[in-house]
Amino acid sequence: MNNSEKKIITYKVSKEDVGIRLDQFLVKKIEDLSRTRLKNLILSNALFVGKNKKLISIDDPAYKVKIGEAYYLHIPEAIDPKPLGQNMPLNIVHEDDDIIVLNKPVGLVVHPAPGNYDRTLVNALISHCGDSLSGIGGEKRPGIVHRLDKDTSGLMVIAKNDKSHENLSKQFASHGKDGKLQRAYKALVWGVPNNKLGEIKNFIGRSHRNRKKMTVFLNKKPNNKNAVTYWKKIKSNKELGFSLIECKLETGRTHQIRVHLNHINLPVIGDPLYGSGYKSKINKLNEDVQSHFKPLQNRQALHAYLLGFEHPRTGKILKYKEEPPYDMQNLIDLL
């Protein structure tokens, strides 16, 4: 393999890293590779240490790193399959020659990624639209202007051509500051806020303890970004201990609503990543109330219920609303 087919990264050991496992050391240094992937690279002789002006292969993930050592990791370029069209049902709210507005169901990944190369929204869109989708988003994300997490349901707009994609991308980049874009979410959260509404303003970046999670930072750091969320209490029940909240975003960071609500001690019900004590909280409720939680089945109770924007061709302001699906509505009915 030549250098055009792989990436070579060098890391040196500092005092605070001495004695930890090699795979753990590399996980701390490389945010976009999992520990499993790093282990496999080490086992496949892709890791070298410089000794006596020579590069010596290390194939033991448990090797203890030493002060002053430099490690050279060869990372082959990933070759992802081109997404193919797959005939899947789409809940289309509106469609014309330029855009599709759809209601994304729970469990649907938006675009292909490691672990989810098919049965994604992109696969369904390719089947539905053929080659007419906008290519600006790249081969893996045709037509995709914005995203929702896999287990977040709700409204999305898709661009069917490049001109629409450019226009919509600008609207989403402004986050409604130009008066065109409107987005709002409904979330069921544990707890009852004292105030009727509030603003959460800080910085969000990747957690150093768990690379799958994002976390709040109170001060600006190199790898975090400013994040602003506005929330409003719609309904609550002190006896049951949960509330229905509306959220609007001024920024669009990864997991922003989930991270921000958890930060103010209002974790989204069912959130497997940021919520905790789900079963213990449910077990405190009577059996009839517990039965209302069963349809939720370990997904965050978060739904993008409102989407408004300027049509990229006609300039007309469009506005769509879709209420939360049954698994959430079943709980809302208790409030």
Buried (B, 14 or more C-beta within 10 A) or exposed (E): EEEEEEEEEEBEBEEEBBEBBBBBBBBEBBEEBBBEBBBBBBEEEBBBBBEEEEEEEBEEBEBEBEEEBEBBBBBEEEEEEEBEBBEBEBEEBEBEEBBBBBBBBBEBBBBBEEEBBEBBBBBBBBBBBEEEBBBBBEEBBBBBBBBBBBBBBBBBBBBBBEBBBBBBBBBBEEBBEEEBBBBBBBBBBBBBBEEEEBEBEBBBBBEEEEBEBBBBBEEEEEEBBEBBBBBBBBEBEEEBBBBBBBBBBBEBBBBBBBBBBBBBEBBBBBBEBBBEEBEEBBEEBEEEBEEBBEBBEEBBBBBBBBBBBBBBBEEEEBEBEBEBBEBBBBBBEBE
